[in-house]
Every structure is written in structure tokens, then in C-alpha cells.
Amino acid sequence: MPMQPLQTIQCPIDPQFINLGLGNPQLVLLPMELMEQAAQRCFARGEKDFLQYGYEQGHGAFRQALAEFLTAGYGYSIGPEDVFTTNGVSSALSLACLLFTQPGDVVFVEEPTYFLALRVFQDHHLRVISIPVDEDGLVIEALEEQLAAVHPTLLYTIPNFQNPSGVTLSAPRRQRLAELSREHDFLVVADEVYYLLGYGDPPPPPMAAYIPVGRILSLGSFSKILAPGLRLGWQMSDHETMRRIAQCGMLDSGGGMNPFTSAIVREVIEPGLLQQNIEALKAAFRQRIASMDAALQRHLPQLTYRRPQGGYFFWVRFPGGMDAKEFLPRARQHQVGFQPGIRFSSQDGLGDYGRLCFAQYSEADVEEGLRRLRGALDTWAWSLAVSG
Ligand SMILES: Cc1ncc(COP(=O)(O)O)c(C=O)c1O
């Protein structure tokens, strides 16, 4: 039997296939030298505490650096006591479910929502109810209607440059969402993973800024602004909620999350290199958005979409109520992939939508991928016409 190569990354890239469905950054965008130099600076300090079990809330010097960085990025004063180190959004979300829900509890999600968050809720046996989003994010009237009938334990929202739709929750809706969480006693888990990746006007203050108003757990991550392999992020909430998290069995046994990596990332933040990295990513993504937009208009004028202002994705609508999931195998025959919209729905809806990512492929590959998608669409329309 031929030896299979030992797999090292979650989604290996097939050079023949252009998978615009992947939501990962391209390897060339990951800052190898910057991390190497940061590690050298970290080891040169000669302090060993980052090799020890960490403080539950996270390494103090790292939190100090992170708090200063977020004060600039979030636009209001944040102290080291306000941030709590995590292993990224996914694990923080799962931990929040573990600590704050019981199996069978209701979680409200957006429609559409990040499909892998739905998997986390499944793991915790939560019942998912969706609330629609429009161009200003979560529709508050629809939320209020649901709240009159059902009590959720959690509400999961992606308020900034949402995955997949790209929409951003408006400031008045943020305020109202925070108030409602207090009035109806549910925890808003705000996945703010794309907050710092805006390409135009800054979004309204993050949900983290509304912690004094409502019951908010705001999750941030280094995955999209530095590297996903770090498995490092932060969470912010009221001090009582953070104390509850700090006292969980996992942290009691294992100590704070990722002291080793966070000590290295401190050395990226302190000299201003994280901000530089973000600026470089934004410049690259602005260009890719422009070229994906142009290529969509050139090859696929029949698709409708809004040009994204942040994040990683175009959320496109196929024409004529077409079933994107049914079409996907045909696209694959043409060596191109995308995420069908139905995966982002918790009620089997959004069938005629698709998500295209511009973070994984170069401008030339995006152009070629969309050319292939057009080819697939043409043969699909033709085969439907023949069979119809
Ligand atoms: C909305 C959203 N949340 C969370 C994640 C994963 O974040 P992390 O790597 O911090 O677990 C992603 C990655 O695609 C995402 O798009």
C-alpha cells in the first residue's frame, strides 16, 4: 500500500483545485520571521515563568500588552484585569457552553451564522433557534418577538463583518441587544473575531464596550490577525463571569491557557509589530476584495452580493432560486469549490446562497476560480434546460 503523507494541517491545499470555500489564511500571509524573532526575544529575557502552569486569567505581562493594544484597537480604555487569555474563539465558545448552559437549553443564533459554531452547540446538546439578520445585523424586532415566547440561555452573534454575510450590527442595535440581555437574563456571546479586520470605516464599538450595559461575553482571537496555529485569543466579560470561568475545573487542573504562546505573542505586540501585521493583512485583503469584485462582475454578473467592508468573505446569491448545494458537485468537476449557503442556516434555508473566501488564494487564483465557476454554471444551466 502506498504511504499516505502524514497530515499536518486541517485543510491541505490541492494545487489543481481552487477551493473558495476554505476560510483559512493563505500560508504566505502567516508571519514566520516575525514569530521567530518574537520567540528569540522571549527566550532572551531569561525568565522561565512561561514554562510553568499559568495564572488562570493568563500571563500578566501578556495581558498588559494585549490591554494596551485593545485600548487602541477597540477605542476605549481597557486594563489587564479586563482581559482573559483563551485558546481562541472556538474553545472559548465551547467552554462558555460547558459552564453556562445545560443540555436542552436554547441558544439563539443569527440566520445565517458561522456554521462551525452550530457544531459546537450540537456538541453541548443545545437547541438552536435562529433570528434573521439584515444589512444592519441581527434584527432586533425579530429577537424581541422570539423573547416573548422563548427564554434563551445564550445568544451567539458575530457583530462585525459577519461570517458569512459580511454585515455589521449597527450601534443602536448593539445598545438594545445589551439592554435586552439584562432584561431577559441571557448571555450574549459576541464572536468579535473580525473586529480588527475592517477595510473601510471602522465598525461601531465592539460588543465588549457594552459589558457595563448587558450580560456580554466578548471573544477575540489572534487567528485572523496573526496566525491560527497559535491557538490564542482573549475574552472579556463582567468580573463575576470571568471569575466563574477562572474557577472551572479545566483551569484549576491545567492552569491558564497557553502561557508559552502568549509570552511569545507579547513580544509581537509590545514593539508594535501586531499592528504592522494587521496593516499588511488589510492592504493585501483590500486588493483581493477589489480583484474578486472585478472578477465576479466579469465572469458571474448573474450573482448578487454586497462588497464586504471587512472579514474574509463574499456572500453571494445565485440566480433563480438555484440550489447551491446541488450545484456544488458540478463546480467540483470544474475544479472549484465554495461553501453552500445551507450550511450557515440552522433551518435548512439559504439554499441559493454561497460563501466565497478571498483569504486563501492569490488574486490570480481567485480570478481562475471564478472563471471555472462560470464554466460550471453554464453547463449546469444548459443541463437543466435539456432535462427540463
Ligand atoms: C466567525 C468565526 N468565529 C470563530 C472562528 C474560529 O476562531 P478561532 O481560530 O479563534 O477558534 C472563525 C474562523 O473561521 C470564524 O469565522
Ligand as a Chemical Component Dictionary entry (heavy atoms), coordinates in Angstrom:
data_LIG
# 
_chem_comp.id                   LIG 
_chem_comp.type                 NON-POLYMER 
_chem_comp.pdbx_formal_charge   0 
_chem_comp.three_letter_code    LIG 
# 
loop_
_chem_comp_atom.comp_id 
_chem_comp_atom.atom_id 
_chem_comp_atom.alt_atom_id 
_chem_comp_atom.type_symbol 
_chem_comp_atom.charge 
_chem_comp_atom.model_Cartn_x 
_chem_comp_atom.model_Cartn_y 
_chem_comp_atom.model_Cartn_z 
_chem_comp_atom.pdbx_ordinal 
LIG C1 C1 C 0 -16.899 33.732 12.996 1  
LIG C2 C2 C 0 -15.750 32.876 13.374 2  
LIG N1 N1 N 0 -15.582 32.519 14.644 3  
LIG C3 C3 C 0 -14.557 31.754 15.044 4  
LIG C4 C4 C 0 -13.629 31.286 14.136 5  
LIG C5 C5 C 0 -12.512 30.432 14.640 6  
LIG O1 O1 O 0 -11.759 31.196 15.550 7  
LIG P1 P1 P 0 -10.548 30.581 16.364 8  
LIG O2 O2 O 0 -9.492  30.179 15.388 9  
LIG O3 O3 O 0 -10.121 31.695 17.268 10 
LIG O4 O4 O 0 -11.061 29.404 17.120 11 
LIG C6 C6 C 0 -13.753 31.631 12.800 12 
LIG C7 C7 C 0 -12.800 31.124 11.799 13 
LIG O5 O5 O 0 -13.098 30.991 10.637 14 
LIG C8 C8 C 0 -14.841 32.446 12.410 15 
LIG O6 O6 O 0 -15.015 32.815 11.136 16 
# 
loop_
_chem_comp_bond.comp_id 
_chem_comp_bond.atom_id_1 
_chem_comp_bond.atom_id_2 
_chem_comp_bond.value_order 
_chem_comp_bond.pdbx_ordinal 
LIG C1 C2 SING 1  
LIG C2 N1 SING 2  
LIG C2 C8 DOUB 3  
LIG N1 C3 DOUB 4  
LIG C3 C4 SING 5  
LIG C4 C5 SING 6  
LIG C4 C6 DOUB 7  
LIG C5 O1 SING 8  
LIG O1 P1 SING 9  
LIG P1 O2 DOUB 10 
LIG P1 O3 SING 11 
LIG P1 O4 SING 12 
LIG C6 C7 SING 13 
LIG C6 C8 SING 14 
LIG C7 O5 DOUB 15 
LIG C8 O6 SING 16 
# 
